[in-house]
Amino acid sequence: MEVPSVKDFHWKSLAPLPRRRVYCALLESGGQVYAIGGCDDGGVPVDCFEVYSPEADRWTALPPLPTARAGVAVTALGKRIMVIGGVGTNQLPLKVVEMYHIDEGKWKKRSTLREAAMGISVTAK
């Protein structure tokens, strides 16, 4: 990861993700950055879930996603992170919706989507 310095007009390298992947979702909540799911080098969706602390410049592994997937929609709802849809290990879109409680450190399944979806966006209102 890199971040631009507008003061010095150069890029600063940050701690790399613990596991290489593509098509993961990034979400900021409470000053932390969460990396959710994605695909490994072989294109297989993974269950990776990590949090980045800007103060420590460090990634920490969190409990893995209950459903390995990539191309998900994510949003923060207070101290909860919603992970919606995506593509599963069978390379098909998913109806799965899961919620992570930041304070509890636990995942919970939520009601499924009516139709499978991947590559979508969501926002909290």
SULDAWO-V91135 format. One record per residue. N is the residue number from 1. SS is DSSP state (2 for helix, 1 for strand, 0 for the rest). OMEGA is omega in whole degrees, 0 to 359 (999 if undefined). Layout:
[[N;SS;OMEGA] [N;SS;OMEGA]]
//
This chain:
[[1;0;175] [2;1;178] [3;1;180] [4;1;173] [5;1;181] [6;0;180] [7;0;185] [8;0;180] [9;0;174] [10;1;181] [11;1;177] [12;1;178] [13;1;177] [14;0;179] [15;0;179] [16;0;173] [17;0;179] [18;0;181] [19;0;179] [20;0;174] [21;0;176] [22;1;178] [23;0;173] [24;0;177] [25;1;175] [26;1;182] [27;1;174] [28;1;175] [29;1;178] [30;0;179] [31;0;178] [32;1;178] [33;1;180] [34;1;175] [35;1;191] [36;1;175] [37;0;181] [38;0;179] [39;1;176] [40;0;183] [41;0;179] [42;0;180] [43;0;181] [44;0;178] [45;1;183] [46;0;180] [47;0;183] [48;0;178] [49;1;181] [50;1;176] [51;1;179] [52;1;175] [53;1;179] [54;0;181] [55;0;182] [56;0;186] [57;0;185] [58;1;173] [59;1;177] [60;1;177] [61;1;176] [62;0;178] [63;0;184] [64;0;175] [65;0;175] [66;0;180] [67;0;177] [68;0;181] [69;0;179] [70;1;177] [71;0;183] [72;0;168] [73;1;180] [74;1;173] [75;1;176] [76;1;175] [77;1;185] [78;0;180] [79;0;179] [80;1;177] [81;1;178] [82;1;178] [83;1;192] [84;1;174] [85;0;183] [86;0;177] [87;1;183] [88;0;183] [89;0;176] [90;0;179] [91;0;177] [92;0;177] [93;1;184] [94;1;172] [95;0;189] [96;0;173] [97;1;180] [98;1;183] [99;1;177] [100;1;176] [101;1;184] [102;0;182] [103;0;182] [104;0;182] [105;0;184] [106;1;175] [107;1;176] [108;1;176] [109;1;177] [110;0;177] [111;0;181] [112;0;174] [113;0;176] [114;0;179] [115;0;176] [116;0;183] [117;1;173] [118;0;178] [119;0;180] [120;0;176] [121;0;178] [122;0;175] [123;0;179] [124;0;179] [125;0;999]]
//
